[in-house]
Amino acid sequence: MVLLGTLVDALLIIVGTIIGRFLQGIPDKMKEAVMQVIGLSVILMGIQMGIKSNNFIIVIVSLVIGTLLGEWIDLDLQLNRFGRWIESKISKKGDNGDIAQAFITSTLIFAIGSMSILGALDSGLRNDHSVLVTKGIIDGFTAILLASTLGIGVILGAVSVFIYEGVIAVFAGQISRFVPADVLDTFVQQLTATGGAMIIAIGLSMMGLAKIRIANMLPAILIVALIVTLMHFF
C-alpha cells in the first residue's frame, strides 16, 4: 500500500493533537515555557537541516526570489483567510488559541523537511514506509506539545501532511522515470537546506523573537526546483 506511511504519519498527528487537547489545563506559565522549548527545538532542527547544502548560493537566491514572489501573491494572507474559513466552520476559537494560526504553524512544521520528501519517495518507489513511520512518531509528540498551546487547530496539519506526502508518494514512480537520480539528489539536498531556513523562522516566531510571514517564503521550494533543473541542463 503506497500510502501506508503517509496514513500512519497523519494518524499519529491526529492522536497527538487529541492528547494535547486534554493537556490544555496546565498553567499559562508552563504553556509559555513549553512553547519556548518547542521553538528552540524547532530552531535546532532548522539549523541541522540548513547545513546540509553544499551550495548556499542556491539557498539564498531561492529564498530571496521565493519570498518576493510570496509577498507579491501574499500567501500568508491567503492561508490565513483559508484558516479563518475553516475556523468559521468549526468554531470561532479553538479551546486554546487561534485555529488559523494553529493550522498554518502545524502545516509548516509537519510538511516542510527532508523526511517528508524522502519518506514519501521511499514509500512510492520502494514501498518502504520506515522513514514516514519514524517521522510520524516525532510528529505525534510534537502535535501533543503544539495542541497543548495552540489548540485543536493543529489537527488540520494532518490533512496537509496527508495530501502533501500522499501526492509525492503516488507520483514518485513517475518522477523517477523523468528526473535523473543526480538531479533528484541535488534537489532534495538544496530543498532540505532551504526548508531549514523556514524552520528556523518558525522557531523564532514561536519564541516571539521575530514576526516573520513564513508562508510567504514557501515559493522558494519551487525556485529551488527551477534552479536545480537549469543547472542540470545548462
BALOBA-1460 file (C-alpha; in Angstrom, 3 decimals):
// residues 234
<rec num="1" residu="m" x="0.000" y="0.000" z="0.000"/>
<rec num="2" residu="v" x="1.791" y="3.087" z="-1.269"/>
<rec num="3" residu="l" x="0.042" y="5.476" z="1.159"/>
<rec num="4" residu="l" x="0.597" y="3.402" z="4.309"/>
<rec num="5" residu="g" x="3.455" y="5.574" z="5.628"/>
<rec num="6" residu="t" x="1.557" y="8.771" z="4.851"/>
<rec num="7" residu="l" x="-1.539" y="7.450" z="6.610"/>
<rec num="8" residu="v" x="0.446" y="6.471" z="9.722"/>
<rec num="9" residu="d" x="2.066" y="9.913" z="9.874"/>
<rec num="10" residu="a" x="-1.292" y="11.701" z="9.605"/>
<rec num="11" residu="l" x="-2.973" y="9.426" z="12.173"/>
<rec num="12" residu="l" x="-0.190" y="9.938" z="14.727"/>
<rec num="13" residu="i" x="-0.565" y="13.708" z="14.329"/>
<rec num="14" residu="i" x="-4.313" y="13.360" z="14.989"/>
<rec num="15" residu="v" x="-3.715" y="11.188" z="18.056"/>
<rec num="16" residu="g" x="-1.065" y="13.593" z="19.357"/>
<rec num="17" residu="t" x="-3.407" y="16.547" z="18.869"/>
<rec num="18" residu="i" x="-6.235" y="14.859" z="20.756"/>
<rec num="19" residu="i" x="-3.904" y="14.031" z="23.651"/>
<rec num="20" residu="g" x="-2.533" y="17.567" z="23.662"/>
<rec num="21" residu="r" x="-6.052" y="18.995" z="23.754"/>
<rec num="22" residu="f" x="-6.608" y="17.390" z="27.146"/>
<rec num="23" residu="l" x="-3.400" y="18.942" z="28.456"/>
<rec num="24" residu="q" x="-4.628" y="22.491" z="27.904"/>
<rec num="25" residu="g" x="-5.456" y="22.937" z="31.561"/>
<rec num="26" residu="i" x="-1.834" y="23.454" z="32.509"/>
<rec num="27" residu="p" x="-0.906" y="26.939" z="33.833"/>
<rec num="28" residu="d" x="-0.118" y="29.668" z="31.323"/>
<rec num="29" residu="k" x="3.415" y="29.954" z="32.688"/>
<rec num="30" residu="m" x="4.056" y="26.304" z="31.888"/>
<rec num="31" residu="k" x="2.470" y="26.662" z="28.442"/>
<rec num="32" residu="e" x="4.739" y="29.602" z="27.680"/>
<rec num="33" residu="a" x="7.768" y="27.632" z="28.835"/>
<rec num="34" residu="v" x="6.731" y="24.663" z="26.673"/>
<rec num="35" residu="m" x="6.276" y="26.918" z="23.641"/>
<rec num="36" residu="q" x="9.725" y="28.415" z="24.196"/>
<rec num="37" residu="v" x="11.250" y="24.938" z="24.364"/>
<rec num="38" residu="i" x="9.395" y="23.824" z="21.228"/>
<rec num="39" residu="g" x="10.569" y="26.969" z="19.442"/>
<rec num="40" residu="l" x="14.158" y="26.322" z="20.493"/>
<rec num="41" residu="s" x="13.936" y="22.698" z="19.363"/>
<rec num="42" residu="v" x="12.489" y="23.766" z="16.026"/>
<rec num="43" residu="i" x="15.366" y="26.234" z="15.540"/>
<rec num="44" residu="l" x="17.913" y="23.493" z="16.271"/>
<rec num="45" residu="m" x="16.182" y="21.222" z="13.761"/>
<rec num="46" residu="g" x="16.253" y="24.035" z="11.203"/>
<rec num="47" residu="i" x="19.959" y="24.599" z="11.721"/>
<rec num="48" residu="q" x="20.630" y="20.885" z="11.273"/>
<rec num="49" residu="m" x="18.672" y="20.945" z="8.008"/>
<rec num="50" residu="g" x="20.245" y="24.200" z="6.833"/>
<rec num="51" residu="i" x="23.819" y="22.967" z="6.902"/>
<rec num="52" residu="k" x="23.003" y="20.116" z="4.503"/>
<rec num="53" residu="s" x="23.617" y="22.371" z="1.497"/>
<rec num="54" residu="n" x="26.936" y="22.408" z="-0.312"/>
<rec num="55" residu="n" x="25.873" y="25.427" z="-2.352"/>
<rec num="56" residu="f" x="24.372" y="28.174" z="-0.228"/>
<rec num="57" residu="i" x="24.013" y="30.452" z="-3.240"/>
<rec num="58" residu="i" x="21.112" y="28.272" z="-4.371"/>
<rec num="59" residu="v" x="19.544" y="28.530" z="-0.930"/>
<rec num="60" residu="i" x="19.960" y="32.318" z="-0.716"/>
<rec num="61" residu="v" x="18.712" y="33.018" z="-4.244"/>
<rec num="62" residu="s" x="15.765" y="30.656" z="-3.783"/>
<rec num="63" residu="l" x="14.761" y="32.267" z="-0.500"/>
<rec num="64" residu="v" x="15.061" y="35.815" z="-1.830"/>
<rec num="65" residu="i" x="13.191" y="35.235" z="-5.102"/>
<rec num="66" residu="g" x="10.690" y="32.888" z="-3.472"/>
<rec num="67" residu="t" x="9.934" y="35.343" z="-0.676"/>
<rec num="68" residu="l" x="9.493" y="38.215" z="-3.138"/>
<rec num="69" residu="l" x="7.058" y="36.071" z="-5.090"/>
<rec num="70" residu="g" x="5.270" y="35.046" z="-1.891"/>
<rec num="71" residu="e" x="4.962" y="38.660" z="-0.773"/>
<rec num="72" residu="w" x="3.577" y="39.618" z="-4.174"/>
<rec num="73" residu="i" x="0.953" y="36.871" z="-4.014"/>
<rec num="74" residu="d" x="0.676" y="37.322" z="-0.229"/>
<rec num="75" residu="l" x="0.387" y="33.612" z="0.532"/>
<rec num="76" residu="d" x="0.356" y="34.395" z="4.240"/>
<rec num="77" residu="l" x="-2.868" y="36.351" z="3.797"/>
<rec num="78" residu="q" x="-4.416" y="33.651" z="1.602"/>
<rec num="79" residu="l" x="-3.538" y="30.888" z="4.071"/>
<rec num="80" residu="n" x="-4.904" y="32.962" z="6.932"/>
<rec num="81" residu="r" x="-8.150" y="33.504" z="5.031"/>
<rec num="82" residu="f" x="-8.377" y="29.780" z="4.389"/>
<rec num="83" residu="g" x="-7.659" y="29.097" z="8.045"/>
<rec num="84" residu="r" x="-10.308" y="31.612" z="9.099"/>
<rec num="85" residu="w" x="-12.818" y="29.965" z="6.779"/>
<rec num="86" residu="i" x="-12.100" y="26.586" z="8.340"/>
<rec num="87" residu="e" x="-12.273" y="28.213" z="11.761"/>
<rec num="88" residu="s" x="-15.735" y="29.635" z="10.984"/>
<rec num="89" residu="k" x="-16.931" y="26.166" z="10.033"/>
<rec num="90" residu="i" x="-15.632" y="24.583" z="13.219"/>
<rec num="91" residu="s" x="-15.825" y="27.244" z="15.903"/>
<rec num="92" residu="k" x="-14.954" y="30.849" z="16.469"/>
<rec num="93" residu="k" x="-11.973" y="29.919" z="18.600"/>
<rec num="94" residu="g" x="-10.089" y="26.796" z="19.465"/>
<rec num="95" residu="d" x="-10.093" y="25.678" z="23.086"/>
<rec num="96" residu="n" x="-6.798" y="27.419" z="23.484"/>
<rec num="97" residu="g" x="-5.792" y="29.556" z="20.606"/>
<rec num="98" residu="d" x="-6.489" y="30.563" z="17.066"/>
<rec num="99" residu="i" x="-7.339" y="27.715" z="14.692"/>
<rec num="100" residu="a" x="-5.939" y="29.597" z="11.699"/>
<rec num="101" residu="q" x="-2.610" y="30.137" z="13.440"/>
<rec num="102" residu="a" x="-2.517" y="26.512" z="14.567"/>
<rec num="103" residu="f" x="-3.288" y="25.309" z="11.049"/>
<rec num="104" residu="i" x="-0.515" y="27.345" z="9.428"/>
<rec num="105" residu="t" x="2.100" y="26.664" z="12.117"/>
<rec num="106" residu="s" x="1.462" y="22.911" z="12.255"/>
<rec num="107" residu="t" x="1.350" y="22.593" z="8.466"/>
<rec num="108" residu="l" x="4.711" y="24.307" z="8.069"/>
<rec num="109" residu="i" x="6.325" y="22.275" z="10.859"/>
<rec num="110" residu="f" x="4.943" y="18.896" z="9.765"/>
<rec num="111" residu="a" x="5.160" y="19.282" z="5.981"/>
<rec num="112" residu="i" x="8.473" y="21.078" z="5.426"/>
<rec num="113" residu="g" x="11.570" y="18.954" z="5.705"/>
<rec num="114" residu="s" x="13.606" y="16.248" z="4.081"/>
<rec num="115" residu="m" x="11.843" y="13.427" z="5.948"/>
<rec num="116" residu="s" x="8.528" y="14.311" z="4.288"/>
<rec num="117" residu="i" x="10.016" y="14.189" z="0.801"/>
<rec num="118" residu="l" x="12.443" y="11.308" z="1.284"/>
<rec num="119" residu="g" x="9.903" y="9.273" z="3.226"/>
<rec num="120" residu="a" x="7.204" y="9.781" z="0.604"/>
<rec num="121" residu="l" x="9.646" y="8.922" z="-2.177"/>
<rec num="122" residu="d" x="10.669" y="5.730" z="-0.350"/>
<rec num="123" residu="s" x="7.015" y="4.790" z="0.042"/>
<rec num="124" residu="g" x="6.302" y="5.385" z="-3.622"/>
<rec num="125" residu="l" x="9.481" y="3.972" z="-5.140"/>
<rec num="126" residu="r" x="10.395" y="1.100" z="-2.835"/>
<rec num="127" residu="n" x="7.244" y="0.564" z="-0.750"/>
<rec num="128" residu="d" x="9.433" y="1.251" z="2.299"/>
<rec num="129" residu="h" x="7.487" y="3.205" z="4.901"/>
<rec num="130" residu="s" x="10.056" y="3.228" z="7.711"/>
<rec num="131" residu="v" x="11.058" y="6.884" z="7.231"/>
<rec num="132" residu="l" x="7.477" y="8.156" z="7.344"/>
<rec num="133" residu="v" x="6.616" y="5.959" z="10.329"/>
<rec num="134" residu="t" x="9.620" y="7.377" z="12.188"/>
<rec num="135" residu="k" x="8.565" y="10.890" z="11.166"/>
<rec num="136" residu="g" x="5.049" y="10.114" z="12.370"/>
<rec num="137" residu="i" x="6.315" y="9.248" z="15.854"/>
<rec num="138" residu="i" x="8.214" y="12.545" z="16.004"/>
<rec num="139" residu="d" x="5.200" y="14.458" z="14.621"/>
<rec num="140" residu="g" x="2.910" y="12.799" z="17.148"/>
<rec num="141" residu="f" x="4.923" y="14.028" z="20.118"/>
<rec num="142" residu="t" x="5.265" y="17.451" z="18.506"/>
<rec num="143" residu="a" x="1.489" y="17.577" z="17.987"/>
<rec num="144" residu="i" x="0.930" y="16.935" z="21.697"/>
<rec num="145" residu="l" x="3.028" y="19.951" z="22.596"/>
<rec num="146" residu="l" x="1.610" y="22.164" z="19.851"/>
<rec num="147" residu="a" x="-2.008" y="21.275" z="20.635"/>
<rec num="148" residu="s" x="-1.481" y="21.958" z="24.339"/>
<rec num="149" residu="t" x="-0.595" y="25.548" z="23.468"/>
<rec num="150" residu="l" x="-2.149" y="26.312" z="20.066"/>
<rec num="151" residu="g" x="-5.357" y="24.285" z="20.379"/>
<rec num="152" residu="i" x="-7.302" y="21.762" z="18.324"/>
<rec num="153" residu="g" x="-6.449" y="23.507" z="15.041"/>
<rec num="154" residu="v" x="-3.178" y="21.562" z="14.998"/>
<rec num="155" residu="i" x="-5.192" y="18.553" z="13.818"/>
<rec num="156" residu="l" x="-5.617" y="20.286" z="10.441"/>
<rec num="157" residu="g" x="-1.882" y="19.819" z="9.913"/>
<rec num="158" residu="a" x="-2.627" y="16.108" z="9.486"/>
<rec num="159" residu="v" x="-4.746" y="16.911" z="6.419"/>
<rec num="160" residu="s" x="-1.949" y="18.973" z="4.891"/>
<rec num="161" residu="v" x="0.587" y="16.225" z="5.581"/>
<rec num="162" residu="f" x="-1.623" y="13.514" z="4.089"/>
<rec num="163" residu="i" x="-2.163" y="15.491" z="0.875"/>
<rec num="164" residu="y" x="1.459" y="16.671" z="0.580"/>
<rec num="165" residu="e" x="3.152" y="13.343" z="1.288"/>
<rec num="166" residu="g" x="0.454" y="11.358" z="-0.459"/>
<rec num="167" residu="v" x="0.847" y="13.242" z="-3.740"/>
<rec num="168" residu="i" x="4.636" y="12.742" z="-3.664"/>
<rec num="169" residu="a" x="4.267" y="9.030" z="-2.882"/>
<rec num="170" residu="v" x="1.687" y="8.406" z="-5.591"/>
<rec num="171" residu="f" x="3.652" y="10.217" z="-8.273"/>
<rec num="172" residu="a" x="7.092" y="9.067" z="-7.102"/>
<rec num="173" residu="g" x="7.216" y="6.367" z="-9.761"/>
<rec num="174" residu="q" x="6.569" y="8.897" z="-12.488"/>
<rec num="175" residu="i" x="9.115" y="11.337" z="-11.014"/>
<rec num="176" residu="s" x="11.872" y="8.710" z="-11.076"/>
<rec num="177" residu="r" x="11.118" y="7.943" z="-14.726"/>
<rec num="178" residu="f" x="11.632" y="11.518" z="-15.876"/>
<rec num="179" residu="v" x="14.088" y="13.002" z="-13.337"/>
<rec num="180" residu="p" x="17.716" y="11.736" z="-13.277"/>
<rec num="181" residu="a" x="18.885" y="10.391" z="-9.921"/>
<rec num="182" residu="d" x="21.643" y="13.012" z="-9.520"/>
<rec num="183" residu="v" x="19.177" y="15.853" z="-10.147"/>
<rec num="184" residu="l" x="16.734" y="14.396" z="-7.623"/>
<rec num="185" residu="d" x="19.509" y="14.044" z="-5.028"/>
<rec num="186" residu="t" x="20.619" y="17.650" z="-5.561"/>
<rec num="187" residu="f" x="17.055" y="18.908" z="-5.338"/>
<rec num="188" residu="v" x="16.392" y="17.105" z="-2.045"/>
<rec num="189" residu="q" x="19.688" y="18.393" z="-0.609"/>
<rec num="190" residu="q" x="19.021" y="22.022" z="-1.523"/>
<rec num="191" residu="l" x="15.360" y="21.784" z="-0.567"/>
<rec num="192" residu="t" x="16.359" y="20.442" z="2.850"/>
<rec num="193" residu="a" x="18.636" y="23.434" z="3.444"/>
<rec num="194" residu="t" x="16.051" y="25.923" z="2.160"/>
<rec num="195" residu="g" x="13.380" y="24.305" z="4.307"/>
<rec num="196" residu="g" x="15.767" y="24.545" z="7.246"/>
<rec num="197" residu="a" x="15.780" y="28.326" z="6.915"/>
<rec num="198" residu="m" x="11.987" y="28.317" z="7.005"/>
<rec num="199" residu="i" x="12.005" y="26.035" z="10.044"/>
<rec num="200" residu="i" x="14.352" y="28.455" z="11.850"/>
<rec num="201" residu="a" x="11.930" y="31.286" z="11.023"/>
<rec num="202" residu="i" x="9.096" y="29.235" z="12.519"/>
<rec num="203" residu="g" x="11.090" y="28.677" z="15.701"/>
<rec num="204" residu="l" x="11.888" y="32.375" z="16.045"/>
<rec num="205" residu="s" x="8.222" y="33.241" z="15.591"/>
<rec num="206" residu="m" x="7.126" y="30.631" z="18.135"/>
<rec num="207" residu="m" x="9.549" y="32.081" z="20.676"/>
<rec num="208" residu="g" x="8.257" y="35.588" z="19.991"/>
<rec num="209" residu="l" x="11.673" y="36.785" z="18.848"/>
<rec num="210" residu="a" x="10.536" y="37.824" z="15.374"/>
<rec num="211" residu="k" x="7.339" y="38.254" z="13.379"/>
<rec num="212" residu="i" x="8.023" y="36.563" z="10.048"/>
<rec num="213" residu="r" x="5.414" y="35.837" z="7.382"/>
<rec num="214" residu="i" x="6.729" y="32.313" z="6.895"/>
<rec num="215" residu="a" x="4.032" y="31.268" z="4.435"/>
<rec num="216" residu="n" x="5.321" y="33.909" z="2.020"/>
<rec num="217" residu="m" x="8.626" y="32.031" z="1.895"/>
<rec num="218" residu="l" x="7.049" y="28.858" z="0.513"/>
<rec num="219" residu="p" x="7.536" y="29.698" z="-3.209"/>
<rec num="220" residu="a" x="11.262" y="29.239" z="-2.522"/>
<rec num="221" residu="i" x="10.600" y="25.498" z="-2.842"/>
<rec num="222" residu="l" x="9.597" y="25.965" z="-6.480"/>
<rec num="223" residu="i" x="12.563" y="28.245" z="-7.101"/>
<rec num="224" residu="v" x="14.908" y="25.547" z="-5.779"/>
<rec num="225" residu="a" x="13.446" y="23.060" z="-8.255"/>
<rec num="226" residu="l" x="13.793" y="25.587" z="-11.097"/>
<rec num="227" residu="i" x="17.430" y="26.441" z="-10.274"/>
<rec num="228" residu="v" x="18.472" y="22.796" z="-9.901"/>
<rec num="229" residu="t" x="16.824" y="21.970" z="-13.222"/>
<rec num="230" residu="l" x="18.513" y="24.891" z="-15.013"/>
<rec num="231" residu="m" x="21.895" y="23.924" z="-13.540"/>
<rec num="232" residu="h" x="21.467" y="20.378" z="-14.815"/>
<rec num="233" residu="f" x="20.713" y="21.409" z="-18.386"/>
<rec num="234" residu="f" x="22.989" y="24.445" z="-18.667"/>
